[in-house]
């Protein structure tokens, strides 16, 4: 295939074919259901498996490893604290053994706290970087832009800043939400009690809490995509996400629930077979642990692609047309700087029908 006097490489031709295959009419995207969104996500990953493999190995693999390692370390340290605490109960308080157990418990608590602080820091950074990389990559594929792993790495740190602001705003909302329900639950226990109808009230509050938590989690996921592809972030991206998800709540819940189930299955396998040592032999546990890391990597990658595809589905449902040329221009890396997306040129136009 000849273009501007030069021959395209075979790889470039394949990329153009895959981009053309992804060029689905936007009006058709709104009809994608649960299975259709997952099918489209698998299709994107398989069509660009080399690029997504590079992103996964560089960003998502460390994230998956850290998460499972945190589970193992936390369980081990918690067990040690419980063991020493029970042993200290039967130990004379003025004895040297009691003092030794107290020092051990305090130092273990300190180490656990520091470990969790480091863990949450790494998870936050890697999760936001992974989101930036995957969303930016799919946007480039969608607009037909040639994208390489080097391009992604150069743009991701700049897109990541927008996601940090969105995360901090969502974190504040979740904090207030948890404090509110925690206080409400405490009041119910104090004034109603945990007997007779009090239990029903507590169960009802828990159900309401879970429903609200899932709803906010879905808003957060979609807001992350909005923060990358549009000129809004923080509170405005959350408001935009809330508007987009209207009318597609059932599909969104299904996609979210499917990913949660996959995530819980991998975590359960790791907990039972590796952490609790149900499988004999250190080598066997290590092998199972590595398999769980790979499986979790796949779940995280799939989740990021699914939430991006869901964004396009919601845009199509609300008849908002994406100007691919304008979006492609704003995804360009100009002298190493990420070009912010502007409302007039890149904001997806509303098409009234």
C-alpha positions in Angstrom: 0.0 0.0 0.0 1.5 3.3 -1.2 1.2 6.5 0.8 3.2 9.8 0.4 5.7 8.0 -1.8 6.6 5.3 0.8 5.6 1.8 1.5 3.9 1.0 4.7 5.3 -1.8 6.8 3.2 -4.9 7.2 2.7 -4.0 10.8 1.3 -0.6 9.9 -1.1 -2.1 7.4 -2.4 -4.5 10.0 -2.9 -1.6 12.4 -4.9 0.4 9.8 -7.0 -2.7 9.1 -7.7 -3.2 12.8 -8.5 0.6 13.3 -10.9 0.4 10.4 -12.5 -2.7 11.9 -13.1 -0.8 15.1 -14.6 2.1 13.3 -18.1 1.0 14.3 -20.9 3.5 13.5 -21.5 5.4 16.7 -25.2 5.0 16.6 -24.7 1.3 16.7 -22.7 1.4 19.9 -25.7 2.2 22.0 -27.2 -1.2 21.3 -24.3 -3.1 22.8 -25.4 -5.0 25.8 -23.4 -6.8 28.5 -22.2 -9.5 26.2 -21.5 -7.0 23.4 -19.4 -4.8 25.5 -17.3 -7.7 26.7 -17.0 -9.1 23.2 -15.9 -5.7 21.9 -13.3 -5.4 24.8 -11.9 -8.8 24.0 -11.7 -7.9 20.3 -9.7 -4.7 21.1 -7.3 -6.5 23.3 -6.7 -9.4 20.8 -6.4 -7.0 17.9 -3.7 -5.0 19.7 -2.3 -7.7 21.9 1.4 -6.6 21.5 0.7 -3.1 22.7 -1.6 -4.2 25.5 0.9 -6.8 26.5 3.6 -4.1 26.9 1.3 -1.9 29.0 0.3 -4.9 31.1 3.9 -6.0 31.8 5.1 -2.5 32.6 2.1 -1.2 34.7 -0.5 -3.8 35.4 1.8 -6.7 36.3 3.4 -4.8 39.2 0.0 -3.6 40.3 -1.3 -7.2 40.4 1.8 -8.5 42.2 1.6 -5.8 44.9 -2.1 -6.4 45.5 -1.7 -10.1 46.1 1.5 -9.6 48.1 -0.4 -7.2 50.3 -3.0 -9.8 50.9 -0.4 -12.4 52.0 1.7 -10.0 54.2 -1.4 -8.5 55.8 -2.8 -12.0 56.7 0.6 -13.1 58.1 1.1 -10.0 60.2 -2.5 -10.1 61.5 -2.2 -13.7 62.5 1.0 -12.9 64.4 -0.7 -10.1 66.2 -3.6 -12.3 67.2 -1.3 -15.1 68.3 0.8 -12.8 70.5 -2.3 -11.1 71.9 -3.9 -14.4 73.0 -0.6 -15.6 74.4 -0.2 -12.3 76.4 -3.6 -12.8 78.0 -2.3 -15.9 79.9 1.0 -14.2 80.7 1.8 -12.5 84.0 1.8 -8.7 83.4 5.0 -7.9 85.3 7.0 -10.7 83.7 9.7 -10.2 81.0 7.7 -12.5 78.7 4.7 -10.1 78.9 6.9 -7.1 78.0 8.5 -9.0 75.1 5.0 -9.9 73.7 3.9 -6.3 74.1 6.9 -5.0 72.2 6.4 -7.6 69.5 2.7 -6.7 69.1 3.5 -2.9 68.9 6.3 -3.4 66.4 4.1 -5.6 64.3 1.3 -3.1 64.3 3.8 -0.3 63.3 5.2 -2.4 60.5 1.7 -3.3 59.3 0.7 0.4 59.3 3.8 1.4 57.4 3.4 -1.4 54.9 -0.2 -0.5 54.2 0.8 3.2 53.7 3.4 2.2 51.1 1.0 -0.3 49.6 -1.8 2.2 49.1 0.7 4.7 47.6 2.0 2.2 45.0 -1.5 0.9 44.2 -2.8 4.5 43.7 0.0 5.5 41.4 0.0 2.3 39.3 -3.8 2.1 39.0 -4.0 5.7 37.8 -1.1 5.2 35.4 -2.7 2.0 34.1 -6.0 3.7 33.6 -4.3 6.6 31.8 -2.4 4.2 29.5 -5.3 2.0 28.6 -7.9 4.8 28.0 -5.4 6.8 26.0 -4.5 3.8 23.9 -8.1 2.9 23.1 -8.8 6.5 22.2 -5.9 6.5 19.7 -7.1 3.2 18.3 -10.7 4.6 18.0 -9.5 7.7 16.1 -7.1 5.7 13.9 -4.0 7.3 15.3 -0.7 5.3 15.1 0.2 4.6 18.7 3.3 2.9 20.1 4.3 1.9 23.6 6.8 4.8 23.7 4.0 7.2 22.8 1.9 5.9 25.6 4.6 6.2 28.2 5.3 9.8 27.1 1.7 10.9 27.4 0.6 8.9 30.5 2.4 11.0 33.2 0.6 14.1 31.9 -2.8 12.5 31.7 -2.2 11.0 35.1 -2.3 14.4 36.7 -5.9 14.9 35.7 -6.9 11.5 37.2 -5.2 12.4 40.5 -7.6 15.4 40.9 -10.6 13.2 40.0 -9.5 10.5 42.5 -9.0 13.0 45.3 -12.5 14.4 44.8 -14.0 11.0 44.7 -12.0 9.9 47.7 -13.5 12.9 49.7 -17.0 11.8 48.6 -16.4 8.2 49.7 -15.0 9.4 53.0 -18.0 11.5 53.8 -20.3 8.7 52.6 -18.6 6.1 54.9 -18.6 8.5 57.9 -22.3 9.2 57.4 -23.4 5.6 57.2 -21.0 4.7 60.0 -22.5 7.3 62.2 -26.1 6.3 61.2 -25.3 2.7 62.0 -23.9 3.6 65.4 -27.0 5.7 66.2 -29.3 2.8 65.3 -27.4 0.4 67.4 -27.4 2.8 70.4 -31.1 3.8 70.3 -32.7 0.8 68.6 -30.4 -2.0 69.6 -29.5 -5.2 67.8 -32.5 -7.2 68.8 -35.9 -7.8 67.1 -36.6 -5.1 64.4 -33.2 -3.5 65.2 -31.5 -6.2 63.2 -33.8 -5.6 60.2 -32.9 -1.9 60.3 -29.2 -2.6 60.4 -29.6 -5.0 57.5 -31.6 -2.5 55.6 -28.9 0.2 56.1 -26.2 -2.2 55.0 -28.1 -2.9 51.8 -28.6 0.8 51.1 -24.9 1.3 51.8 -23.8 -1.4 49.3 -26.2 0.0 46.6 -24.8 3.5 47.1 -21.2 2.2 47.2 -21.6 0.3 43.9 -23.3 3.3 42.2 -20.4 5.6 43.3 -17.8 3.1 42.2 -19.4 2.9 38.7 -19.5 6.7 38.6 -15.8 6.8 39.6 -14.8 4.4 36.8 -16.6 6.3 34.1 -15.3 9.6 35.5 -11.7 8.4 35.1 -12.4 7.9 31.3 -14.0 11.3 31.1 -11.0 12.9 32.8 -8.8 11.5 30.0 -10.9 12.0 26.9 -12.7 15.3 27.7 -11.7 18.7 29.1 -13.3 18.2 32.5 -11.8 16.5 35.6 -12.4 16.4 39.3 -16.0 17.3 40.3 -17.0 18.2 36.7 -16.0 14.8 35.5 -18.1 13.1 38.2 -21.1 15.2 37.2 -20.5 14.3 33.5 -20.1 10.6 34.4 -23.4 10.7 36.4 -25.2 12.2 33.4 -23.7 9.7 31.0 -24.6 6.6 33.0 -28.3 7.5 33.0 -30.3 5.1 30.9 -27.5 2.6 30.9 -27.5 1.8 34.6 -28.4 -1.9 34.1 -25.6 -2.5 31.7 -23.2 -0.6 33.9 -24.1 -2.7 36.9 -23.8 -5.9 34.9 -20.3 -4.9 33.7 -19.2 -3.9 37.1 -20.6 -7.0 38.8 -19.0 -9.3 36.2 -15.5 -7.7 36.9 -16.1 -7.9 40.7 -17.0 -11.6 40.4 -13.8 -12.3 38.4 -11.7 -10.4 40.8 -13.2 -12.2 43.8 -12.6 -15.6 42.3 -8.9 -14.9 41.7 -8.6 -13.5 45.2 -10.4 -16.4 46.8 -8.1 -18.9 44.9 -5.1 -17.0 46.2 -6.4 -16.8 49.7 -7.3 -20.4 50.1 -4.5 -22.1 48.1 -1.5 -19.8 48.9 -2.2 -17.7 52.0 -4.0 -20.4 54.1 -1.6 -23.0 52.8 -4.2 -25.5 51.6 -1.8 -26.7 48.9 1.2 -28.5 50.3 4.7 -27.6 49.2 6.3 -24.1 48.9 7.0 -24.6 45.1 3.3 -25.4 44.5 2.2 -22.3 46.3 4.6 -20.2 44.4 3.4 -21.5 41.1 -0.2 -21.0 42.1 0.6 -17.5 43.3 2.2 -16.7 39.9 -0.9 -18.0 38.1 -3.1 -15.8 40.2 -0.9 -12.8 39.4 -1.4 -13.4 35.7 -5.1 -14.0 36.1 -5.5 -10.8 38.1 -3.5 -8.9 35.4 -6.0 -10.1 32.8 -9.0 -9.1 35.0 -7.6 -5.6 35.6 -6.8 -5.1 31.9 -10.2 -6.3 30.9 -11.8 -4.0 33.4 -10.0 -0.9 32.1 -11.0 -1.8 28.5 -14.6 -2.5 29.5 -15.0 0.8 31.3 -13.6 2.7 28.2 -15.9 0.8 25.8 -18.8 1.5 28.2 -18.0 5.2 27.9 -18.4 5.1 24.1 -21.7 3.1 24.6 -23.1 5.8 26.9 -22.0 8.6 24.6 -23.8 6.8 21.7 -26.9 6.2 23.8 -27.2 10.0 24.6 -26.6 10.7 20.8 -23.3 12.5 21.4 -21.2 12.3 18.4 -17.4 12.1 18.8 -15.4 14.2 16.3 -12.6 11.8 15.7 -10.4 14.3 13.9 -10.6 16.8 16.8 -10.1 14.1 19.4 -7.1 12.8 17.5 -5.6 16.3 17.3 -5.8 16.6 21.1 -4.3 13.2 21.7 -1.1 14.3 19.9 2.1 14.7 21.7 3.6 18.0 20.8 7.2 18.4 21.9 6.6 16.0 24.7 3.6 17.9 26.1 0.1 16.5 26.5 -2.3 18.8 24.8 -5.4 19.4 27.0 -8.7 18.7 25.5 -10.8 21.8 24.8 -14.6 21.9 25.1 -15.1 23.7 21.8 -13.0 21.4 19.7 -13.0 18.1 21.4 -16.1 18.0 23.6 -18.4 15.5 22.0 -21.2 17.3 20.2 -24.8 16.7 21.2 -26.9 15.4 18.3 -30.6 16.0 18.9 -32.8 13.5 17.2 
